[in-house]
Amino acid sequence: MKIQFCMLLVAVGITLVMSSACNIGLGVRETGDFQVHTLYATSGPVPEAQNMSLIFDYQVSPVDTLQVTHVSLSTSLQSGCETSFPTTAITNGFRITVTTQQPVTSFYGTATVFGIRRG
């Protein structure tokens, strides 16, 4: 019972940290990796402020030997975002959603994808 409670606390802690993250990095840069692609997403501008979301979706071609090593996400906000991302490896691709926690009139960002060729 004590172990389950500790595991729950760790999971909640991770969620709370990511609930204010607008700019994150996933994965680890490796020697020999290179910038593969830059994804751009924009929402707005709109006349009245509202909650907005950006979705960054990237898949490696099944015939390619590329493996994603790192994703650097940067948005127009420094804090006040909820970020959801895969908890599994990002080597074959990912889907990251960033949502504002407060209404805004515009929201934009980039995801820079790094990878390495294997085999």
All heavy atoms as an XYZ file, in Angstrom:
892
protein
N       0.822     -1.190      0.000
C       0.000      0.000      0.000
C       0.866      1.254      0.000
O       0.587      2.195     -0.704
C      -0.924     -0.044      1.223
C      -1.856      1.119      1.291
S      -3.080      0.978     -0.018
C      -4.251      2.135      0.531
N       1.933      1.242      0.765
C       2.807      2.395      0.854
C       3.494      2.657     -0.488
O       3.633      3.796     -0.906
C       3.846      2.150      1.950
C       4.558      3.395      2.401
C       5.437      3.082      3.586
C       5.857      4.335      4.282
N       6.676      4.052      5.451
N       3.896      1.604     -1.188
C       4.556      1.752     -2.475
C       3.585      2.346     -3.499
O       3.936      3.231     -4.248
C       5.114      0.399     -2.969
C       6.259     -0.032     -2.066
C       5.577      0.490     -4.410
C       6.769     -1.416     -2.340
N       2.335      1.881     -3.510
C       1.350      2.419     -4.438
C       1.125      3.901     -4.184
O       1.014      4.687     -5.108
C       0.037      1.659     -4.310
C       0.113      0.240     -4.817
C      -1.155     -0.533     -4.529
O      -1.941     -0.156     -3.664
N      -1.357     -1.616     -5.251
N       1.060      4.308     -2.933
C       0.856      5.701     -2.582
C       2.023      6.550     -3.072
O       1.817      7.608     -3.650
C       0.676      5.847     -1.062
C       0.468      7.267     -0.627
C      -0.711      7.921     -0.923
C       1.450      7.941      0.072
C      -0.909      9.231     -0.532
C       1.267      9.248      0.466
C       0.076      9.891      0.168
N       3.244      6.068     -2.909
C       4.422      6.799     -3.380
C       4.407      6.937     -4.897
O       4.738      7.974     -5.437
C       5.708      6.104     -2.931
S       5.999      6.236     -1.163
N       4.017      5.867     -5.593
C       3.947      5.910     -7.043
C       2.907      6.931     -7.493
O       3.116      7.658     -8.448
C       3.640      4.528     -7.599
C       4.813      3.562     -7.456
S       4.429      1.875     -7.913
C       3.869      2.054     -9.565
N       1.793      7.011     -6.790
C       0.767      7.985     -7.111
C       1.300      9.400     -6.925
O       1.086     10.266     -7.761
C      -0.475      7.764     -6.241
C      -1.608      8.771     -6.428
C      -2.125      8.702     -7.856
C      -2.710      8.528     -5.437
N       2.036      9.650     -5.861
C       2.610     10.968     -5.629
C       3.576     11.358     -6.736
O       3.577     12.496     -7.198
C       3.325     11.015     -4.277
C       2.436     11.104     -3.049
C       3.284     11.083     -1.785
C       1.588     12.352     -3.088
N       4.393     10.430     -7.190
C       5.336     10.711     -8.273
C       4.569     11.057     -9.544
O       4.877     12.023    -10.229
C       6.283      9.513     -8.510
C       7.081      9.700     -9.783
C       7.203      9.341     -7.318
N       3.541     10.294     -9.876
C       2.757     10.555    -11.081
C       2.076     11.923    -11.008
O       2.071     12.678    -11.968
C       1.716      9.453    -11.281
N       1.513     12.257     -9.878
C       0.867     13.558     -9.715
C       1.898     14.674     -9.825
O       1.665     15.689    -10.460
C       0.120     13.622     -8.364
C      -0.342     15.031     -8.064
C      -1.066     12.676     -8.378
N       3.086     14.490     -9.255
C       4.136     15.497     -9.331
C       4.549     15.777    -10.756
O       4.725     16.918    -11.152
N       4.674     14.758    -11.577
C       5.049     14.935    -12.976
C       3.958     15.705    -13.712
O       4.227     16.608    -14.473
C       5.323     13.570    -13.646
C       6.593     12.964    -13.061
C       5.447     13.721    -15.154
C       6.843     11.537    -13.465
N       2.706     15.368    -13.452
C       1.599     16.067    -14.095
C       1.588     17.536    -13.703
O       1.392     18.402    -14.538
C       0.260     15.411    -13.717
O       0.297     14.047    -14.120
C      -0.905     16.104    -14.383
N       1.812     17.840    -12.456
C       1.794     19.226    -12.006
C       2.917     20.042    -12.638
O       2.711     21.178    -13.025
C       1.890     19.298    -10.483
C       0.680     18.786     -9.724
C       0.945     18.792     -8.230
C      -0.545     19.604    -10.063
N       4.089     19.457    -12.751
C       5.209     20.167    -13.372
C       4.887     20.469    -14.826
O       5.100     21.566    -15.315
C       6.513     19.350    -13.261
C       7.608     19.960    -14.115
C       6.947     19.250    -11.817
N       4.347     19.517    -15.551
C       4.060     19.701    -16.964
C       2.844     20.589    -17.188
O       2.645     21.088    -18.261
C       3.866     18.345    -17.641
C       5.106     17.463    -17.595
S       6.659     18.315    -17.949
C       6.427     18.808    -19.613
N       2.036     20.806    -16.152
C       0.846     21.627    -16.346
C       1.192     23.105    -16.499
O       0.355     23.882    -16.908
C      -0.139     21.420    -15.197
O       0.376     21.955    -14.003
N       2.398     23.509    -16.175
C       2.759     24.914    -16.375
C       3.845     25.081    -17.441
O       4.366     26.157    -17.639
C       3.231     25.520    -15.052
O       4.433     24.906    -14.648
N       4.170     23.992    -18.136
C       5.270     24.018    -19.104
C       4.779     24.371    -20.503
O       3.937     23.686    -21.061
C       5.969     22.670    -19.126
N       5.313     25.450    -21.053
C       5.006     25.837    -22.436
C       6.177     25.537    -23.364
O       6.006     25.477    -24.573
C       4.695     27.326    -22.503
S       3.247     27.808    -21.574
N       7.371     25.397    -22.804
C       8.587     25.158    -23.580
C       9.315     23.969    -22.947
O       9.759     24.063    -21.808
C       9.478     26.408    -23.553
C       8.727     27.633    -24.046
O       8.318     27.698    -25.184
N       8.524     28.580    -23.164
N       9.395     22.864    -23.681
C       9.995     21.652    -23.114
C      10.924     20.994    -24.129
O      10.906     21.322    -25.311
C       8.921     20.623    -22.678
C       8.105     20.139    -23.890
C       8.027     21.189    -21.598
C       7.231     18.953    -23.593
N      11.707     20.056    -23.631
C      12.536     19.208    -24.472
C      12.243     17.762    -24.129
O      12.146     17.418    -22.955
N      12.085     16.928    -25.129
C      11.861     15.496    -24.925
C      12.996     14.728    -25.564
O      13.448     15.075    -26.654
C      10.544     15.053    -25.572
C       9.263     15.653    -25.049
C       8.083     15.141    -25.869
C       9.069     15.308    -23.590
N      13.441     13.681    -24.908
C      14.527     12.880    -25.442
C      15.880     13.474    -25.096
O      15.983     14.440    -24.336
N      16.909     12.880    -25.681
C      18.290     13.290    -25.392
C      19.048     13.453    -26.708
O      18.990     12.579    -27.577
C      18.995     12.222    -24.518
C      20.437     12.598    -24.267
C      18.247     12.013    -23.219
N      19.745     14.577    -26.857
C      20.607     14.762    -28.026
C      21.735     13.736    -27.972
O      22.260     13.433    -26.912
C      21.222     16.168    -28.027
C      20.258     17.329    -28.177
C      19.690     17.481    -29.584
N      20.648     17.437    -30.655
C      21.236     18.491    -31.223
N      20.941     19.698    -30.806
N      22.096     18.341    -32.206
N      22.094     13.188    -29.124
C      23.155     12.196    -29.223
C      24.242     12.685    -30.168
O      23.979     13.456    -31.084
C      22.612     10.865    -29.763
C      21.661     10.157    -28.846
C      21.238      8.805    -29.421
O      21.997      8.216    -30.225
O      20.142      8.349    -29.061
N      25.456     12.197    -29.958
C      26.544     12.501    -30.879
C      26.170     11.958    -32.250
O      25.785     10.801    -32.381
C      27.857     11.835    -30.395
O      28.145     12.306    -29.093
C      29.001     12.150    -31.333
N      26.244     12.809    -33.255
C      25.914     12.391    -34.612
C      24.487     12.692    -35.029
O      24.144     12.518    -36.199
N      23.646     13.152    -34.105
C      22.282     13.475    -34.527
C      22.268     14.821    -35.235
O      23.242     15.573    -35.205
C      21.280     13.405    -33.371
C      21.411     14.522    -32.344
O      22.287     15.380    -32.481
O      20.613     14.515    -31.383
N      21.198     15.115    -35.935
C      21.107     16.341    -36.722
C      19.668     16.826    -36.717
O      18.744     16.065    -36.408
C      21.596     16.104    -38.160
C      20.848     15.012    -38.877
C      19.776     15.319    -39.704
C      21.219     13.681    -38.718
C      19.082     14.312    -40.362
C      20.539     12.672    -39.370
C      19.462     12.987    -40.189
N      19.495     18.102    -37.078
C      18.149     18.658    -37.144
C      17.445     18.085    -38.357
O      17.896     18.236    -39.494
C      18.189     20.177    -37.228
C      16.816     20.800    -37.208
C      16.852     22.320    -37.184
O      17.792     22.905    -36.666
N      15.841     22.938    -37.751
N      16.332     17.408    -38.124
C      15.598     16.728    -39.183
C      14.519     17.639    -39.776
O      14.362     17.726    -40.991
C      14.929     15.447    -38.633
C      14.076     14.776    -39.681
C      15.967     14.497    -38.077
N      13.796     18.297    -38.896
C      12.640     19.068    -39.352
C      12.248     20.085    -38.293
O      12.523     19.880    -37.109
C      11.466     18.114    -39.604
C      10.414     18.658    -40.506
N      10.588     18.806    -41.855
C       9.162     19.095    -40.248
C       9.485     19.299    -42.387
N       8.604     19.491    -41.421
N      11.582     21.142    -38.709
C      10.987     22.091    -37.774
C       9.504     22.182    -38.096
O       9.126     22.447    -39.245
C      11.634     23.490    -37.873
O      13.029     23.369    -37.594
C      11.009     24.443    -36.873
N       8.682     21.918    -37.094
C       7.229     22.000    -37.243
C       6.759     23.350    -36.710
O       7.251     23.812    -35.679
C       6.552     20.881    -36.453
C       7.032     19.462    -36.716
C       6.402     18.500    -35.725
C       6.686     19.052    -38.135
N       5.802     23.963    -37.395
C       5.251     25.255    -36.978
C       3.757     25.093    -36.731
O       3.074     24.417    -37.504
C       5.456     26.310    -38.073
C       6.900     26.547    -38.421
C       7.517     25.834    -39.440
C       7.651     27.477    -37.719
C       8.849     26.044    -39.763
C       8.986     27.695    -38.040
C       9.571     26.972    -39.055
O      10.893     27.183    -39.367
N       3.252     25.724    -35.677
C       1.816     25.704    -35.400
C       1.387     27.089    -34.925
O       2.117     27.755    -34.192
C       1.491     24.658    -34.338
N       0.205     27.515    -35.369
C      -0.320     28.828    -35.018
C      -1.818     28.717    -34.743
O      -2.529     27.994    -35.446
C      -0.114     29.827    -36.175
O       1.269     29.904    -36.479
C      -0.616     31.205    -35.817
N      -2.270     29.447    -33.742
C      -3.696     29.563    -33.451
C      -3.991     31.040    -33.223
O      -3.330     31.684    -32.415
C      -4.058     28.737    -32.224
O      -5.457     28.726    -32.029
N      -4.958     31.576    -33.940
C      -5.273     33.005    -33.811
C      -4.557     33.792    -34.883
O      -3.944     33.226    -35.779
N      -4.607     35.093    -34.822
C      -5.242     35.896    -33.779
C      -6.762     35.916    -33.913
O      -7.307     35.761    -34.995
C      -4.665     37.288    -34.004
C      -4.299     37.333    -35.448
C      -3.949     35.914    -35.827
N      -7.408     36.100    -32.761
C      -8.863     36.203    -32.691
C      -9.212     37.484    -31.938
O      -8.410     37.972    -31.133
C      -9.478     34.968    -31.997
C      -9.252     33.713    -32.820
C      -8.929     34.772    -30.594
N     -10.393     38.044    -32.173
C     -10.746     39.303    -31.517
C     -10.941     39.189    -30.005
O     -10.627     40.119    -29.265
C     -12.042     39.730    -32.204
C     -12.496     38.583    -33.002
C     -11.367     37.620    -33.145
N     -11.470     38.058    -29.538
C     -11.676     37.862    -28.104
C     -10.799     36.732    -27.602
O     -10.663     35.690    -28.252
C     -13.138     37.529    -27.813
C     -14.072     38.710    -28.026
C     -15.474     38.412    -27.544
O     -15.622     37.687    -26.541
O     -16.424     38.912    -28.174
N     -10.204     36.920    -26.433
C      -9.310     35.910    -25.859
C     -10.062     34.602    -25.598
O     -11.221     34.616    -25.199
C      -8.691     36.436    -24.565
N      -9.366     33.504    -25.842
C      -9.921     32.166    -25.589
C      -8.786     31.185    -25.351
O      -7.643     31.467    -25.680
C     -10.767     31.716    -26.769
C     -10.004     31.643    -28.086
C     -10.913     31.403    -29.278
O     -12.111     31.570    -29.205
N     -10.327     31.009    -30.391
N      -9.106     30.039    -24.771
C      -8.096     28.996    -24.604
C      -7.789     28.417    -25.987
O      -8.698     28.193    -26.780
C      -8.587     27.901    -23.671
C      -8.591     28.340    -22.228
O      -8.409     29.521    -21.930
N      -8.811     27.417    -21.332
N      -6.499     28.189    -26.242
C      -6.073     27.688    -27.548
C      -5.143     26.498    -27.378
O      -4.492     26.359    -26.343
C      -5.350     28.788    -28.326
C      -6.208     29.969    -28.651
S      -5.289     31.155    -29.651
C      -6.564     32.351    -29.960
N      -5.085     25.672    -28.415
C      -4.198     24.507    -28.412
C      -3.357     24.470    -29.677
O      -3.806     24.898    -30.746
C      -5.010     23.209    -28.340
O      -5.668     23.088    -27.116
N      -2.148     23.962    -29.526
C      -1.254     23.688    -30.651
C      -0.970     22.197    -30.654
O      -0.734     21.608    -29.591
C       0.059     24.455    -30.508
C      -0.013     25.968    -30.378
C       1.392     26.533    -30.162
C      -0.663     26.585    -31.606
N      -0.966     21.583    -31.825
C      -0.664     20.151    -31.934
C       0.537     19.983    -32.854
O       0.543     20.485    -33.981
C      -1.863     19.360    -32.480
C      -3.050     19.489    -31.517
C      -1.493     17.899    -32.703
C      -4.333     18.892    -32.038
N       1.544     19.292    -32.346
C       2.743     18.969    -33.114
C       2.750     17.459    -33.314
O       2.858     16.697    -32.359
C       3.998     19.420    -32.373
C       4.043     20.902    -32.143
C       3.585     21.452    -30.960
C       4.534     21.757    -33.121
C       3.619     22.818    -30.748
C       4.571     23.126    -32.919
C       4.112     23.660    -31.729
N       2.617     17.024    -34.564
C       2.484     15.605    -34.890
C       3.547     15.254    -35.921
O       3.621     15.891    -36.979
C       1.084     15.365    -35.447
C       0.697     13.907    -35.498
O       1.534     13.044    -35.164
O      -0.442     13.616    -35.882
N       4.376     14.266    -35.633
C       5.467     13.886    -36.538
C       5.626     12.374    -36.527
O       5.642     11.752    -35.450
C       6.770     14.548    -36.090
C       7.930     14.288    -37.023
C       8.077     15.013    -38.189
C       8.868     13.309    -36.723
C       9.136     14.768    -39.049
C       9.929     13.062    -37.579
C      10.054     13.798    -38.743
O      11.100     13.550    -39.590
N       5.727     11.773    -37.704
C       5.944     10.335    -37.838
C       7.096     10.090    -38.802
O       7.157     10.703    -39.880
C       4.686      9.639    -38.372
C       3.524      9.642    -37.416
C       3.836      8.884    -36.146
O       4.347      7.772    -36.161
N       3.547      9.505    -35.013
N       7.981      9.207    -38.428
C       9.085      8.797    -39.297
C       8.533      7.821    -40.327
O       7.724      6.949    -39.997
C      10.215      8.138    -38.471
C      11.307      7.610    -39.376
C      10.771      9.110    -37.450
N       8.969      7.964    -41.573
C       8.551      7.033    -42.625
C       8.991      5.614    -42.255
O      10.126      5.411    -41.816
C       9.181      7.438    -43.957
O       8.995      6.419    -44.911
N       8.131      4.631    -42.451
C       8.495      3.245    -42.102
C       9.677      2.696    -42.901
O      10.331      1.756    -42.474
C       7.233      2.434    -42.397
C       6.194      3.385    -42.826
C       6.777      4.744    -42.930
N       9.977      3.282    -44.054
C      11.096      2.800    -44.867
C      12.394      3.542    -44.555
O      13.442      3.223    -45.110
C      10.786      2.897    -46.381
C       9.625      1.991    -46.745
C      10.508      4.328    -46.791
N      12.339      4.522    -43.666
C      13.518      5.315    -43.304
C      14.205      4.694    -42.088
O      13.553      4.116    -41.222
C      13.088      6.750    -42.972
C      14.230      7.748    -43.063
O      15.399      7.328    -43.050
O      13.941      8.948    -43.134
N      15.528      4.832    -42.013
C      16.286      4.325    -40.858
C      16.462      5.401    -39.787
O      17.204      5.204    -38.829
C      17.677      3.824    -41.299
O      18.389      4.919    -41.890
C      17.554      2.670    -42.273
N      15.778      6.514    -39.944
C      15.872      7.622    -38.993
C      15.191      7.273    -37.677
O      14.128      6.653    -37.662
C      15.212      8.879    -39.573
C      15.231     10.101    -38.679
C      16.622     10.733    -38.692
C      14.193     11.101    -39.107
N      15.814      7.684    -36.572
C      15.202      7.595    -35.246
C      15.247      8.976    -34.617
O      16.294      9.626    -34.614
C      15.946      6.606    -34.354
C      15.723      5.168    -34.732
C      16.358      4.222    -33.720
O      17.243      4.591    -32.966
N      15.908      2.987    -33.731
N      14.103      9.433    -34.120
C      14.043     10.716    -33.433
C      14.767     10.581    -32.103
O      14.543      9.635    -31.352
C      12.578     11.155    -33.219
C      12.508     12.435    -32.405
C      11.860     11.319    -34.548
N      15.659     11.527    -31.811
C      16.406     11.499    -30.546
C      15.942     12.581    -29.576
O      15.967     12.382    -28.372
C      17.914     11.699    -30.796
O      18.111     12.939    -31.494
C      18.494     10.549    -31.586
N      15.513     13.728    -30.119
C      15.175     14.862    -29.254
C      14.175     15.769    -29.964
O      14.255     15.949    -31.183
C      16.448     15.657    -28.924
C      16.222     16.851    -28.051
N      15.977     16.750    -26.707
C      16.206     18.176    -28.339
C      15.824     17.965    -26.196
N      15.959     18.849    -27.169
N      13.258     16.344    -29.196
C      12.322     17.344    -29.697
C      12.410     18.547    -28.780
O      12.281     18.414    -27.558
C      10.871     16.817    -29.727
C       9.924     17.889    -30.246
C      10.766     15.562    -30.552
N      12.644     19.714    -29.344
C      12.707     20.958    -28.584
C      11.474     21.779    -28.932
O      11.304     22.196    -30.075
C      13.974     21.726    -28.935
O      14.025     22.927    -28.216
N      10.602     21.974    -27.947
C       9.341     22.680    -28.151
C       9.425     24.080    -27.567
O       9.795     24.250    -26.406
C       8.213     21.892    -27.479
C       6.814     22.459    -27.607
C       6.339     22.359    -29.045
C       5.872     21.700    -26.692
N       9.095     25.070    -28.378
C       9.144     26.463    -27.947
C       7.853     27.153    -28.380
O       7.458     27.056    -29.543
C      10.350     27.152    -28.589
O      10.392     28.500    -28.236
N       7.193     27.838    -27.432
C       5.943     28.530    -27.751
C       6.054     30.018    -27.417
O       7.037     30.462    -26.828
C       4.747     27.937    -26.977
O       4.846     28.300    -25.605
C       4.665     26.432    -27.137
N       5.014     30.751    -27.768
C       4.981     32.191    -27.525
C       4.731     32.536    -26.058
O       4.832     33.692    -25.672
C       3.911     32.846    -28.403
O       2.647     32.245    -28.192
N       4.411     31.553    -25.230
C       4.191     31.776    -23.796
C       5.320     31.156    -22.990
O       5.883     30.139    -23.376
C       2.857     31.169    -23.352
C       1.600     31.714    -24.027
C       0.380     30.949    -23.554
C       1.448     33.196    -23.750
N       5.631     31.751    -21.848
C       6.664     31.203    -20.969
C       6.083     30.241    -19.939
O       6.757     29.341    -19.463
C       7.413     32.330    -20.256
C       8.222     33.193    -21.201
C       9.256     32.379    -21.961
O       9.998     31.594    -21.382
N       9.296     32.546    -23.270
N       4.844     30.454    -19.546
C       4.183     29.584    -18.570
C       2.683     29.659    -18.798
O       2.203     30.434    -19.623
C       4.542     30.014    -17.147
O       4.048     31.315    -16.905
N       1.955     28.838    -18.063
C       0.505     28.840    -18.177
C      -0.018     27.922    -19.258
O      -1.049     28.192    -19.859
N       0.679     26.815    -19.500
C       0.257     25.841    -20.511
C       0.125     24.464    -19.876
O       0.771     24.159    -18.881
C       1.267     25.741    -21.641
S       1.529     27.254    -22.545
N      -0.687     23.634    -20.499
C      -0.757     22.219    -20.147
C      -0.231     21.468    -21.363
O      -0.727     21.663    -22.475
C      -2.199     21.833    -19.849
C      -2.344     20.378    -19.464
C      -3.771     20.039    -19.083
O      -4.261     20.611    -18.098
O      -4.360     19.232    -19.796
N       0.784     20.657    -21.148
C       1.443     19.955    -22.251
C       1.248     18.458    -22.096
O       1.566     17.897    -21.052
C       2.945     20.285    -22.282
O       3.096     21.705    -22.343
C       3.623     19.653    -23.467
N       0.719     17.814    -23.123
C       0.590     16.354    -23.101
C       1.482     15.787    -24.196
O       1.569     16.335    -25.293
C      -0.860     15.926    -23.300
O      -1.314     16.291    -24.574
N       2.163     14.704    -23.862
C       3.113     14.101    -24.796
C       3.217     12.619    -24.493
O       2.818     12.166    -23.417
C       4.480     14.780    -24.707
C       5.059     14.811    -23.320
C       5.849     13.775    -22.846
C       4.789     15.887    -22.480
C       6.365     13.813    -21.570
C       5.308     15.929    -21.204
C       6.100     14.891    -20.750
N       3.765     11.842    -25.412
C       3.839     10.390    -25.203
C       4.770     10.025    -24.054
O       5.792     10.669    -23.834
C       4.383      9.862    -26.536
C       5.096     11.023    -27.146
C       4.370     12.248    -26.675
N       4.372      9.004    -23.316
C       5.244      8.507    -22.253
C       6.109      7.363    -22.769
O       6.970      6.878    -22.068
C       4.415      8.016    -21.047
O       3.479      7.029    -21.505
C       3.667      9.171    -20.401
N       5.881      6.961    -24.009
C       6.717      5.930    -24.631
C       7.828      6.608    -25.423
O       7.867      7.825    -25.542
C       5.864      5.058    -25.575
O       5.265      5.908    -26.551
C       4.781      4.316    -24.811
N       8.699      5.824    -25.994
C       9.824      6.358    -26.771
C       9.316      7.186    -27.950
O       8.270      6.893    -28.534
C      10.694      5.216    -27.277
N      10.059      8.222    -28.291
C       9.688      9.098    -29.408
C      10.450      8.744    -30.679
O      10.410      9.483    -31.646
C       9.931     10.581    -29.044
C      11.413     10.833    -28.726
C       9.014     11.023    -27.935
C      11.780     12.296    -28.577
N      11.154      7.611    -30.701
C      12.045      7.281    -31.815
C      11.341      7.213    -33.169
O      11.936      7.551    -34.181
C      12.776      5.948    -31.565
O      11.808      4.934    -31.317
C      13.724      6.055    -30.391
N      10.083      6.774    -33.209
C       9.366      6.656    -34.476
C       8.402      7.805    -34.731
O       7.764      7.856    -35.770
C       8.601      5.335    -34.532
C       9.550      4.156    -34.535
O      10.596      4.195    -35.154
N       9.195      3.109    -33.815
N       8.259      8.693    -33.773
C       7.366      9.832    -33.940
C       6.708     10.219    -32.624
O       6.945      9.588    -31.587
N       5.867     11.238    -32.695
C       5.241     11.746    -31.481
C       4.038     12.606    -31.850
O       3.875     13.025    -32.999
C       6.232     12.589    -30.675
C       6.823     13.723    -31.466
C       6.169     14.941    -31.582
C       8.018     13.556    -32.143
C       6.698     15.967    -32.336
C       8.563     14.585    -32.899
C       7.897     15.796    -32.995
N       3.220     12.871    -30.864
C       2.119     13.825    -30.941
C       2.123     14.591    -29.628
O       1.897     14.012    -28.567
C       0.787     13.132    -31.160
C      -0.381     14.098    -31.298
C      -1.680     13.316    -31.513
N      -2.820     14.180    -31.554
C      -3.362     14.687    -32.656
N      -2.820     14.409    -33.823
N      -4.421     15.469    -32.602
N       2.401     15.888    -29.705
C       2.466     16.740    -28.525
C       1.377     17.805    -28.655
O       1.261     18.457    -29.692
C       3.844     17.435    -28.404
C       4.961     16.393    -28.333
C       3.878     18.355    -27.190
C       6.357     16.977    -28.460
N       0.579     17.958    -27.596
C      -0.465     18.977    -27.572
C      -0.158     19.953    -26.449
O       0.086     19.541    -25.315
C      -1.851     18.347    -27.343
O      -2.090     17.368    -28.354
C      -2.947     19.402    -27.390
N      -0.159     21.239    -26.771
C       0.063     22.298    -25.787
C      -1.188     23.167    -25.766
O      -1.607     23.681    -26.803
C       1.290     23.163    -26.138
C       1.570     24.163    -25.036
C       2.510     22.300    -26.404
N      -1.787     23.313    -24.581
C      -3.023     24.078    -24.425
C      -2.814     25.185    -23.410
O      -2.228     24.954    -22.347
C      -4.168     23.155    -23.956
O      -4.303     22.081    -24.884
C      -5.488     23.911    -23.863
N      -3.304     26.378    -23.723
C      -3.181     27.491    -22.788
C      -4.142     27.271    -21.615
O      -5.236     26.745    -21.794
C      -3.498     28.847    -23.453
O      -4.853     28.846    -23.908
C      -2.559     29.118    -24.606
N      -3.712     27.669    -20.422
C      -4.566     27.552    -19.242
C      -5.400     28.807    -19.027
O      -6.361     28.779    -18.282
C      -3.714     27.264    -18.004
C      -3.074     25.893    -18.050
C      -2.183     25.636    -16.861
O      -1.510     26.541    -16.372
N      -2.162     24.408    -16.397
N      -5.028     29.884    -19.672
C      -5.767     31.143    -19.606
C      -6.090     31.582    -21.032
O      -5.319     31.304    -21.957
C      -4.929     32.230    -18.914
C      -4.546     31.926    -17.483
C      -5.756     31.876    -16.564
O      -6.692     32.657    -16.706
N      -5.758     30.942    -15.635
N      -7.179     32.291    -21.223
C      -7.523     32.769    -22.563
C      -6.460     33.730    -23.115
O      -5.912     34.550    -22.389
C      -8.842     33.506    -22.350
C      -9.422     32.917    -21.106
C      -8.237     32.580    -20.243
N      -6.161     33.576    -24.412
C      -5.213     34.438    -25.131
C      -5.821     34.767    -26.495
O      -6.752     34.111    -26.945
C      -3.831     33.762    -25.305
C      -3.150     33.535    -23.964
C      -3.956     32.445    -26.064
N      -5.275     35.773    -27.165
C      -5.780     36.123    -28.496
C      -4.984     35.464    -29.622
O      -5.467     35.387    -30.746
C      -5.780     37.655    -28.697
O      -4.453     38.140    -28.494
C      -6.756     38.336    -27.753
N      -3.774     35.009    -29.326
C      -2.990     34.262    -30.315
C      -1.988     33.369    -29.584
O      -1.592     33.651    -28.455
C      -2.267     35.195    -31.285
O      -1.271     35.919    -30.610
N      -1.602     32.298    -30.253
C      -0.703     31.315    -29.653
C       0.046     30.653    -30.797
O      -0.552     30.211    -31.779
C      -1.530     30.301    -28.870
C      -0.743     29.335    -28.017
C       0.400     29.725    -27.331
C      -1.173     28.025    -27.877
C       1.096     28.835    -26.530
C      -0.485     27.131    -27.075
C       0.644     27.540    -26.407
N       1.365     30.613    -30.712
C       2.150     29.985    -31.774
C       3.375     29.294    -31.180
O       3.782     29.578    -30.061
C       2.565     31.008    -32.842
C       3.342     32.191    -32.309
C       4.720     32.164    -32.230
C       2.677     33.341    -31.862
C       5.435     33.244    -31.726
C       3.376     34.421    -31.369
C       4.758     34.368    -31.302
O       5.456     35.437    -30.807
N       3.942     28.382    -31.952
C       5.124     27.676    -31.469
C       5.796     26.868    -32.553
O       5.289     26.735    -33.671
N       6.962     26.333    -32.187
C       7.728     25.470    -33.078
C       8.192     24.238    -32.313
O       8.394     24.284    -31.101
C       8.981     26.181    -33.644
O       9.820     26.572    -32.557
C       8.604     27.396    -34.475
N       8.352     23.165    -33.041
C       8.944     21.944    -32.498
C      10.094     21.575    -33.424
O       9.882     21.287    -34.607
C       7.931     20.816    -32.426
N      11.312     21.622    -32.899
C      12.485     21.276    -33.684
C      12.817     19.810    -33.403
O      13.023     19.429    -32.243
C      13.677     22.185    -33.330
O      13.260     23.556    -33.479
C      14.859     21.918    -34.232
N      12.849     19.012    -34.464
C      13.050     17.573    -34.352
C      14.483     17.228    -34.715
O      14.991     17.640    -35.761
C      12.084     16.823    -35.297
C      12.238     15.311    -35.159
C      10.636     17.248    -35.058
N      15.141     16.477    -33.832
C      16.501     15.987    -34.082
C      16.458     14.465    -34.196
O      15.660     13.807    -33.520
C      17.439     16.388    -32.938
C      17.636     17.872    -32.807
C      16.757     18.630    -32.054
C      18.668     18.508    -33.473
C      16.916     20.007    -31.929
C      18.841     19.881    -33.371
C      17.959     20.631    -32.595
N      17.322     13.918    -35.050
C      17.334     12.481    -35.218
C      18.695     11.983    -35.657
O      19.618     12.755    -35.912
N      18.787     10.660    -35.736
C      20.025     10.001    -36.149
C      19.658      8.813    -37.024
O      18.624      8.176    -36.821
C      20.852      9.583    -34.908
C      22.269      9.200    -35.292
C      20.163      8.458    -34.139
C      23.215      9.112    -34.097
N      20.486      8.544    -38.020
C      20.244      7.378    -38.887
C      20.957      6.167    -38.292
O      22.113      6.230    -37.939
C      20.751      7.638    -40.283
C      20.022      8.785    -40.936
C      19.806      8.567    -42.422
N      19.193      9.728    -43.007
C      17.874      9.951    -43.028
N      17.069      9.088    -42.498
N      17.381     11.038    -43.575
N      20.232      5.089    -38.200
C      20.784      3.846    -37.670
C      20.685      2.772    -38.751
O      19.692      2.672    -39.441
C      19.992      3.385    -36.444
C      19.888      4.459    -35.380
C      20.320      3.930    -34.038
N      19.939      4.841    -32.984
C      20.804      5.565    -32.285
N      22.083      5.487    -32.549
N      20.387      6.353    -31.333
N      21.717      1.964    -38.817
C      21.697      0.818    -39.747
C      21.887      1.188    -41.122
O      21.627      1.302    -42.125
